Amino acid sequence: EGERTGLIGPNGTGKSTLLKILAGLETPDEGGLAPRRGLRVGYLAQQDRVEDAPPGLTVRQRLEQALADLGLEAYEAQARIDSGMERAGFDEPDKEVVTLSGGWRKRLSILAQTVREPDLLLFDEPTNHLDLEGVLWLEKFLTGLSFSFLVVTHDRNFLERVCNRVIELDRRYPDCHFSSAGNYSKFLENRELYLDAQAS
């Protein structure tokens, strides 16, 4: 609850696979997943499918699609959409998705997940396709969310400014992971203390 967690580790350690398991898209080879009853999980893949949007689909319609299965009253859905578009910088709701740049399509994909207000949002490399302005927007946007998220990223500045917990997957740890409360600087400090203690 309230955690903004960064998930890091060398390539090939299974970060993206872990997110897919948590999202219910893949099953683990061993063990099981026991989410809280009624937990609403959102998931944004590295390669989202917003680029496959059909011609004529507008920004507003894409967000309406994202909310369609939640059973919201029409006024509530539109309020979420209007508020989200304002926070994300979309000032042309009737603009066609296919005309957006890669960065703005990525923003739209992120917004389509956040307007659903899940209990836990899973992001896989959300800064991909974003320019510096987009990354700075995302940092500010995510720190304003009321729900928890878990994000896979290699962006250390992002981890420093956005996350309040960092988990590293690596086989050098006895449990194959190390979890540290705090931002990336605190993680580095805690990891050094941990590894020193293990070596002594």
C-alpha positions as CSV (number, residue, x, y, z in Angstrom):
1,E,0.0,0.0,0.0
2,G,1.4,3.4,-1.0
3,E,4.7,1.9,-2.4
4,R,6.2,3.1,-5.6
5,T,8.6,0.3,-6.3
6,G,11.4,0.1,-8.8
7,L,12.4,-3.4,-10.0
8,I,16.0,-3.6,-11.4
9,G,18.5,-6.3,-12.2
10,P,20.7,-7.6,-15.1
11,N,19.1,-8.4,-18.4
12,G,17.8,-12.0,-18.4
13,T,16.9,-12.1,-14.7
14,G,13.2,-12.3,-15.4
15,K,11.9,-8.8,-14.6
16,S,9.5,-8.6,-17.5
17,T,8.4,-12.2,-16.9
18,L,7.7,-11.4,-13.2
19,L,5.5,-8.5,-14.2
20,K,3.5,-10.8,-16.6
21,I,3.0,-13.3,-13.8
22,L,1.8,-10.6,-11.5
23,A,-0.5,-9.4,-14.2
24,G,-1.9,-12.9,-14.7
25,L,-0.6,-13.2,-18.2
26,E,1.8,-16.0,-17.5
27,T,2.0,-18.7,-14.9
28,P,5.0,-19.5,-12.8
29,D,7.0,-22.6,-13.3
30,E,7.0,-23.2,-9.6
31,G,5.1,-21.8,-6.6
32,G,1.9,-19.8,-6.8
33,L,0.5,-16.3,-6.9
34,A,-1.9,-15.4,-4.1
35,P,-3.2,-11.8,-4.7
36,R,-5.6,-10.2,-2.2
37,R,-9.2,-10.8,-3.1
38,G,-10.6,-8.2,-5.4
39,L,-7.2,-6.7,-6.2
40,R,-7.4,-4.7,-9.4
41,V,-4.1,-4.9,-11.4
42,G,-3.1,-2.7,-14.3
43,Y,-0.3,-3.6,-16.7
44,L,1.6,-1.7,-19.4
45,A,4.0,-3.8,-21.5
46,Q,7.2,-2.5,-23.0
47,Q,5.7,-2.7,-26.4
48,D,2.1,-1.6,-25.9
49,R,-0.4,-1.9,-28.8
50,V,-1.5,1.8,-29.1
51,E,0.4,1.8,-32.4
52,D,-2.2,-0.6,-33.7
53,A,-5.0,1.9,-33.1
54,P,-7.5,1.9,-36.0
55,P,-7.8,5.0,-38.2
56,G,-10.4,7.4,-36.8
57,L,-10.0,6.4,-33.1
58,T,-9.5,9.6,-31.1
59,V,-7.7,10.2,-27.8
60,R,-11.0,10.5,-26.0
61,Q,-12.4,7.3,-27.5
62,R,-9.2,5.4,-26.6
63,L,-9.7,6.4,-23.0
64,E,-13.4,5.6,-23.1
65,Q,-12.4,2.1,-24.3
66,A,-10.1,1.8,-21.3
67,L,-13.0,2.5,-18.9
68,A,-15.7,0.5,-20.7
69,D,-15.6,-2.6,-18.5
70,L,-15.6,-0.8,-15.1
71,G,-19.3,-0.1,-14.9
72,L,-18.9,3.6,-14.3
73,E,-21.6,6.1,-14.7
74,A,-21.1,8.1,-17.9
75,Y,-20.5,11.4,-16.0
76,E,-17.9,9.6,-13.8
77,A,-16.0,8.2,-16.8
78,Q,-16.0,11.5,-18.5
79,A,-14.7,13.3,-15.3
80,R,-11.8,10.8,-15.1
81,I,-11.0,11.2,-18.8
82,D,-11.1,15.1,-18.6
83,S,-9.0,15.2,-15.5
84,G,-6.5,12.7,-16.9
85,M,-6.2,14.4,-20.2
86,E,-5.5,17.7,-18.5
87,R,-2.8,16.1,-16.2
88,A,-1.2,14.4,-19.2
89,G,-1.2,17.4,-21.4
90,F,-3.7,16.3,-24.0
91,D,-5.5,19.5,-25.2
92,E,-7.0,18.0,-28.4
93,P,-9.3,15.1,-27.3
94,D,-10.6,14.6,-30.8
95,K,-7.1,14.1,-32.3
96,E,-6.7,10.7,-33.9
97,V,-4.4,8.3,-32.1
98,V,-2.6,7.3,-35.3
99,T,-1.4,10.9,-35.8
100,L,0.4,11.1,-32.4
101,S,4.1,10.8,-32.1
102,G,5.6,7.8,-30.4
103,G,6.1,9.7,-27.2
104,W,2.5,11.0,-27.1
105,R,1.2,7.5,-27.9
106,K,3.2,6.2,-24.9
107,R,1.6,9.0,-22.7
108,L,-1.8,7.8,-23.9
109,S,-1.0,4.2,-23.1
110,I,0.1,5.2,-19.6
111,L,-3.0,7.4,-19.1
112,A,-5.3,4.6,-20.3
113,Q,-4.0,2.5,-17.5
114,T,-4.0,5.1,-14.8
115,V,-7.6,6.4,-15.4
116,R,-8.7,2.9,-14.5
117,E,-7.4,3.6,-11.0
118,P,-6.1,0.1,-10.2
119,D,-4.9,-1.0,-6.8
120,L,-1.5,-1.9,-8.3
121,L,-0.1,-0.8,-11.6
122,L,2.7,-2.7,-13.3
123,F,4.9,-0.8,-15.8
124,D,7.6,-2.3,-18.0
125,E,10.1,0.3,-19.1
126,P,7.6,3.2,-19.2
127,T,10.3,5.8,-20.2
128,N,10.9,4.0,-23.5
129,H,9.9,6.2,-26.4
130,L,9.7,9.3,-24.2
131,D,11.9,12.3,-24.8
132,L,13.4,14.3,-21.8
133,E,10.2,16.4,-21.5
134,G,8.1,13.2,-21.5
135,V,10.3,11.6,-18.8
136,L,10.0,14.6,-16.6
137,W,6.2,14.7,-17.1
138,L,6.0,11.0,-16.2
139,E,8.0,11.5,-13.0
140,K,5.7,14.2,-11.9
141,F,2.6,12.3,-13.1
142,L,3.5,9.1,-11.2
143,T,4.4,10.8,-7.9
144,G,0.8,12.2,-8.0
145,L,-0.9,8.8,-8.2
146,S,-2.8,7.6,-5.2
147,F,-2.3,3.9,-5.9
148,S,0.8,1.6,-5.7
149,F,2.9,0.7,-8.7
150,L,5.8,-1.5,-9.6
151,V,8.1,-0.3,-12.4
152,V,10.8,-2.1,-14.3
153,T,13.4,0.5,-15.4
154,H,17.1,1.0,-16.1
155,D,16.7,4.8,-15.6
156,R,18.6,5.6,-12.3
157,N,17.4,9.2,-12.2
158,F,13.8,7.9,-12.5
159,L,14.4,5.5,-9.6
160,E,16.0,8.3,-7.6
161,R,13.1,10.8,-8.0
162,V,10.0,8.6,-8.2
163,C,10.5,5.4,-6.2
164,N,10.3,4.8,-2.4
165,R,11.4,1.2,-2.7
166,V,13.9,-0.6,-4.9
167,I,14.1,-4.3,-5.5
168,E,17.0,-5.9,-7.3
169,L,16.8,-9.4,-8.8
170,D,20.2,-11.1,-8.9
171,R,21.4,-14.6,-8.2
172,R,24.2,-13.3,-6.0
173,Y,21.7,-12.8,-3.2
174,P,20.6,-15.9,-1.1
175,D,17.0,-15.3,-2.0
176,C,17.9,-14.1,-5.5
177,H,16.6,-10.6,-4.7
178,F,17.4,-7.6,-2.4
179,S,14.7,-5.2,-1.3
180,S,15.4,-1.7,0.1
181,A,13.1,1.0,1.3
182,G,13.9,4.4,0.0
183,N,15.1,5.8,-3.3
184,Y,18.0,4.6,-5.5
185,S,20.7,6.3,-3.4
186,K,19.3,4.6,-0.3
187,F,19.3,1.3,-2.1
188,L,23.0,1.6,-3.1
189,E,23.8,2.5,0.5
190,N,21.8,-0.4,2.0
191,R,23.1,-2.9,-0.6
192,E,26.7,-2.0,0.2
193,L,26.0,-2.6,3.9
194,Y,24.3,-5.9,3.2
195,L,27.0,-7.2,0.9
196,D,29.7,-6.1,3.4
197,A,27.9,-8.0,6.1
198,Q,27.6,-11.1,3.9
199,A,31.3,-11.0,3.2
200,S,32.4,-10.7,6.8
